[in-house]
Amino acid sequence: MRIFYVFSAETAASDAGRIHSPRCSAPLRSRLRNNRLSIISQVCALAAALAIAGCGEIKRSPSGALSVTVAPGETGTCAIAPCRIFLEMPPGDGEYRVTGNQIDFGSYPAGKTVNLGDFYEPQAIEIVGAGVPRAYVYLPIYR
């Protein structure tokens, strides 16, 4: 009669005289199989991510569902209103005054991405004095 059980350090000292089978128990086989599949799936996911990243530059899209980030000269679309608008300020020194639909939003530091707020209407965003084109953000209008 053979006894099948999992060999561990604790049982090694107490069972020194017994003969151990090279086989392992069914629960242990199942855990090992699941761990092996988990590791294989993680390696495949990592390989896929590296392959995608290596295929070229990932281009930022200025469109989104709840928020959008635009730079001067870009046009973005937000799927839902209200939409939070972020603006990438042009490089330079000091601050620039920002307007949206000719309404003053305030002054923001050059070279930073700034939060202009939440909006319910499309915006034509201008950076006064920077000499850069306007950025536009389109939003759905519900009436």
C-alpha positions in Angstrom: 0.0 0.0 0.0 1.4 3.4 -1.0 0.6 6.7 0.8 0.4 9.8 -1.4 0.8 13.2 0.3 2.5 16.5 -0.2 6.1 16.5 1.0 7.1 19.6 3.1 9.8 20.5 5.5 7.6 19.8 8.5 6.9 16.3 7.4 10.5 15.6 6.4 11.7 15.4 10.0 8.8 13.3 11.3 8.5 11.0 8.3 12.2 10.4 7.7 11.8 6.6 7.5 8.8 6.5 5.1 9.0 6.1 1.4 7.7 9.1 -0.5 6.0 8.8 -3.8 7.2 11.1 -6.6 3.6 11.9 -7.4 1.7 14.8 -5.7 -1.8 15.0 -4.5 -4.7 16.2 -6.7 -5.2 19.6 -5.0 -1.5 20.3 -5.4 -1.6 19.3 -9.0 -4.5 21.6 -9.6 -2.8 24.6 -7.9 0.4 24.0 -9.8 -1.5 23.8 -13.1 -3.4 27.1 -12.3 -0.2 28.8 -11.3 1.5 27.7 -14.5 -1.5 29.0 -16.6 -1.5 32.2 -14.7 2.2 32.8 -15.3 1.8 31.9 -19.0 -1.1 34.3 -19.4 0.9 37.1 -17.7 3.9 36.5 -19.9 1.7 36.6 -23.0 0.0 39.8 -21.8 3.4 41.4 -21.2 4.7 40.3 -24.7 1.6 41.7 -26.3 2.0 45.0 -24.5 5.7 45.3 -25.5 4.8 44.4 -29.1 2.2 47.1 -29.3 4.5 49.7 -27.7 7.3 48.8 -30.1 5.1 49.2 -33.2 5.5 53.0 -33.2 4.6 56.1 -31.3 1.3 56.2 -29.5 -0.4 59.4 -30.6 -2.4 61.2 -28.0 -6.0 61.8 -29.0 -7.6 65.1 -27.9 -11.0 63.5 -27.4 -12.6 61.9 -24.4 -15.7 61.0 -22.6 -15.6 63.0 -19.4 -12.5 65.1 -20.0 -10.4 66.3 -22.8 -6.8 67.7 -23.1 -6.1 70.0 -25.9 -3.0 72.0 -27.0 -3.0 75.2 -29.1 -4.2 74.4 -32.6 -6.0 71.2 -31.7 -9.6 70.3 -31.8 -11.1 68.0 -29.2 -14.4 66.4 -28.7 -16.0 65.4 -25.4 -18.8 62.8 -25.5 -20.6 63.9 -22.4 -21.5 67.3 -20.9 -20.3 68.6 -18.5 -16.8 68.1 -19.7 -13.6 68.9 -17.9 -11.2 70.7 -20.2 -7.4 70.7 -19.7 -5.1 72.9 -21.8 -1.5 72.4 -22.5 0.1 75.8 -22.2 2.8 76.8 -24.7 6.4 77.1 -23.5 7.7 80.4 -22.3 8.2 82.5 -19.2 5.6 83.8 -16.8 1.9 83.4 -17.3 -0.5 83.8 -20.2 -4.1 85.0 -20.0 -6.6 82.4 -21.3 -10.1 83.1 -22.7 -12.9 80.8 -23.8 -15.6 82.1 -26.1 -14.1 85.6 -25.4 -14.7 85.2 -21.6 -11.6 85.5 -19.4 -10.7 82.2 -17.6 -7.7 83.7 -15.8 -3.9 83.6 -16.1 -2.0 80.3 -16.2 1.7 79.4 -16.1 3.6 78.7 -19.3 4.6 75.1 -20.1 2.1 73.4 -17.8 -1.1 71.5 -18.4 -3.9 73.4 -16.6 -7.4 72.6 -15.6 -9.8 75.2 -17.1 -12.9 73.7 -15.5 -16.2 71.9 -16.4 -18.2 73.1 -19.3 -21.6 72.5 -20.9 -21.0 74.4 -24.1 -18.4 74.2 -26.9 -15.4 76.3 -26.3 -13.0 78.3 -28.5 -9.9 78.7 -26.3 -7.4 81.4 -27.0 -4.1 82.0 -25.2 -3.8 85.8 -25.4 -0.3 87.1 -26.3 1.3 83.7 -27.0 0.9 83.9 -30.8 -0.5 80.4 -31.1 -3.7 79.2 -32.8 -6.9 78.7 -30.9 -7.9 75.3 -29.5 -11.5 74.1 -29.9 -13.5 71.7 -27.8 -16.9 70.4 -29.1 -19.5 69.2 -26.6 -23.0 67.7 -27.1 -25.7 70.3 -26.5 -28.9 68.9 -25.0 -32.0 71.0 -25.2 
